[in-house]
Amino acid sequence: MGEVSHPEISVLMSVYNGERYVEESIDSVLNQSFEDFELIVINDGSTDRTAQRIERASAGDRRVIVAHQPRQGLGRALNYAASRAGGTYLARQDADDISQADRLARQVRFLRESPRLGAVGTGSDVLNVGGQVIGRLPVRYGTSQVARALLSLRATPVHGSMMMRRRVFEELNGYRAAFRFAQDYDLWLRMVERTLLDNVPEQLYQWRLGGHQSAYRKHREQQLKYAGIARTFAYERARFGEDSYGVLERVGEDLEAFAIRYHLRGRLQAIWGELLFRGLGNRRMARIQLAQAIRHGDRRPRTFGLWVWTTLGLPWPGSRSLQ
């Protein structure tokens, strides 16, 4: 399959053991009304029939570039896909989700008409395993609303729905691979520090609950902890001008070792405690993190309040749970 020379949009897809839905996902991209694009698919070490499904879905279509590699993880796979890209814009597509036919056309027009925007997502429906729409993901509209919701983790852009200016992505050096999870959240936090993010106010993407649900449940604690690191890094950059990503790289996936070495340990563990409480409803785990936060210098009233709340065995104090 040959490469399209200098398309306007490069769509980036990484897939690991996605045989069930990857053909449908690829078809939804190839059937876009906007035609000046390439689709770069990275088979990231799949052990099922994903490779055959990709080849069958993309056979004979010169817009599709396929690469097979040993398992590297989502961040590295997407960075590799971006390094192969020729487009002015980089769009994401998850391998079990569906893009509506006008998605790329609406997003590229949105970016052309809004030169101050660095990236734009879309409204997103939730699909069940059978492909029926069963709800909507919480998405904000308007740059100030998107930024506020992002910083509070109340609503983040839907990763698979995003389209970015390639220039902005490259200036930020793309995804940071030490983030095993929440690599998109880390990218959006760094991006919003220098540009604006928004969402097209239309349901142009469909996020499949069945495709994400098992991994979501299995790794939820790790997802929340990496999100907490990303959020603490944002605070650190605002206060000190840079963050401690190098420390995270050196410790690998040992997040407790990272916390011990991190100079903002108290603040990090306070955020971990809050997110574990909001996201898992696990008062015991939250209480341990909040107690460690206080011990290591985070004595903000909110931290004390949440520690007392979890000690009393009370549920999350509000309606903004992450569960």
N, C-alpha and C positions, 0 to 999 in steps of 0.2 A: 504494500500500500504506500503510495507516494505521498509526500508532504505538499500541502497547499502553500504556495509562496506568499508570505505576508498577508494573511487573512486579517480582517479587522478584529475578530474575536478568537481566542483560543480557549476551548472548554477543557478543564482539567478534571480527570476522573481517576481515582485510585480504587482498586477493588481487591479484597482478600476474601476468598471463599464465598463468592457472591453468585454462584451458579443459578440460584432460583430467580433472581430478578434482573440480572445485569443486561440481558437482551432487551427487555422492556425499557430499561433506563436508557440504553444506547439508542434505541428506536425513537424515544421521545426527543432526543437531541437531534438526530438526523432528520427528523420531520419538522424542524423549526421553519417558520415562515421567513426568517432572516437567513440568508444563504451564505454570506461571506464569513465562514468560520472553519476552524479545524477542531477535531476532537482528539485529545491525547489521552489514551487509556493506559494506565500502569497496572499490570497484573502483579501485585505485591506478594509474591510467594504463595499463591493459592495452591491448595492440595486437593481440591475437588475438581469439577469439570468447568471451572471458570474460564480457563484458556480456550477451550473448544467453543464455549458460548460466545466469547468475545469475537473469535474469528468468524463464527457463523453470522453474528449480527452485523459485522463490519465488512464482510467479504465484498470486494469490488468497489468499495467507496473510498475514493482517493482523499476524502477529507479526514479520514481516520488514521491516526498513528498509534500503533500498539507496541508496548515494550513489556517484556517479562523480566522479572528480577527476583532474587532471593528476598525474603521478608525484611523490610526496612522500617516499617511503621508509616503512619499516615503523613506526618510532617515531611519526612525525607522523600517519600514517594511524590508528594505534591510539589516539593521544591524541584525534584528531577523533572517532573512534567513541565513545570514553568520554564526550566532551562532549555527545553526543547521547543518552547512556544514561539510563534512568530507574530502573535496578535498584539494590537494596541491595548486591548482589554483582555483580562483573564477572568473567565467565568468558572464557577465550581458546579459540579454535579456529582451527587453521591450515587453509588452504584445500585441502590435499591429504590431510588426515588424517581419521580417523573416530573419533567418540565412541560408546562403547557405550550402549545405551538407558537404563541406570540411572546414567550418569555424573553428571549434574546433581543428581539426587535424592540420591545418596550424598555428594556434596561439600557440598551445602547442609546436609544433616543433620550432617555432620562439623563444619562451622563453627558451626552453632547450638549444638551440644553442647560446643564448645571455644571459649569467648569470648576466650581469650587468643591464639588464632591469628589472624594477619593474612591468611594465604593458604594454600591447600592444593592440591596436585597429585594425581596418581594414578600407579599403576603403568602402564607403557606397553609394548605389544608393538611389534615392528618388522614392517612389511609390505613385501613386494617389489612390483614394478610390477604383478604380476597379482593382488595382494590376499591372498596367502598369508602367514601368520605365519611368520617365519623366525628370530625371536629376541626378546629383551627389552632395553630400554634400562636402563642401570644407574641405579637409583633407590634412595634411602635412606628409611628409615621411622623416625619418632621425631624430635622437634624438635632434640635435641642432635646426632644423627647427620646430619640434614639440614644443620645449620649447619656442622658440621666438614667435611663433604664439599663444601659450597659454597665455603668459604674456601680449600680446597686444590684446587679444580677437579677433584676425583676423580669427582664425580657432582653434576650440577645439576638442579634441577626441570625437567621437560619443559615448555617454554613453552606449547605448545598445550593442555596438560592443566590449566593453572592456573585457580583461582578465587580472587579477592581480595575483601576487603571494600572497597567503594567508598570509604569514609571514609579508609582507610589509603592507597589509591592516590592520592587527591586531596591528602592531607597531604604526600605525597612529590612532588607535581606531575607524577606519571605518568612516562612514559618520557622520557629525555633525548635529544633529536633529534640532537645532535652525535655520538652513538654510532651510526655507520652499521651496525655489527654489534655483537653482544653487548649490545644494549640491555636484553634481559631479565636477563642476568647482573648488569648494573649496578643494575637495579631490585631484584633479590633481595638484593644486598649491602646496599643502602640500607635495604631493608625489614627485614632480619634485625637491624639495629642498633636497631630500636625495637619489634619484635614477633616472633612466632614463626611459622615455616613448617613444614609437615609434608606428608606424602603419604598418601592413602587406600591401605591395603595391598591393593588389588585392581587387576587389569588392566582399566582402564576406558577406555583411550585407545589408539589405534593410529596409530603414526608411520610414514609411508610413506617408505621409503628411496629409492625411485625419484623421488619428488617433490622431495626435499631434496638428493639426492646430487650432481647436477651443480653446483648453486650452492655446495654445501659444498666440493667439490674446487677450484672456480675461485677462491673467496675465502678459502680456509683460512688463509693467512698473515695477511690483514687481520682475520679473526675472532679469531685468537689474539692479535694485537697490541691490538685493542680490549678483549679480555678482560683482558689485562695492564694496560691503563690503568684499567679498572674495579677490578681488585684493588689496584693501587697507590693509587687514590683512597680505597679503604676503609682502607688503612693510614694515609693522610694525614689522613682524618677522625678516626680513632682517636687520632692523635698531636696534631693541631693544631685539631680541632673543625670544620674545613671542608676542602673539596677545591678543586682548581684547574680546575673544569669550564669556567669562563669562558675560560681559555686555550685549551682544546680547541675551544670554539665559535669563537673568533677565527681559528684556523688552518684551519678547514674540515677537509678530508680529508687534509691533509699531515701525516702522523703523525711524520715525521722532524723537521719544523719544530716540532711540539709538543714532542718530546723535547728539542730544543735550548733551548726556552724554559722547560722545566719544572724547578722547583727541586729535585725529587727524581729527576733524570735518571738517576743511577747506579742507584738502586733499580729504576726502571722498566725500564732496559735489562737488568738482571739477570733480571727476571721475563720480559721478552721472550725472552732467551736460553734460559731454562729451558723456556718454552712452545713455542718453535720446535723445541727439541730433543725434547721429549716429544711434541709434536703433529705434527711433520713428519719427525722423524728426520734433520733437515738439520744436520749437525755444523758445516759451514762458516758458515751463517747464524747459528747459535747462538754459535759461537766469536767472531764479529765483535761481536755484541751483548754478550757477557760481557766481552770485552776493553774495550769502551767503558764498561761498567759499572764495572769496576775503575779505569779511567782517571778516571772522574768520581766516585770516592769510595766506591763500594760494595765494601768489602774484607772482607765476611763470609766465613767459611771455606767456606760452601756455594758462593758465587760463584766463589771461587778453585778449589774442587774441580771444579766443572762445567767451568770454563775449561780446566783441565788435562785433564779427561776427554775433552773435544771435541778438544783439541789432539793427543791420542794416537790419535784416530780410533776411540774405543771407542763401542759402542752405549749407549743410555739405561740407566743403572745401576739397574734395578729392573723391576718388573712393572706399574707404573702409567703406562704410555704412554697418550697421548691420541690415538694414530693409529686 
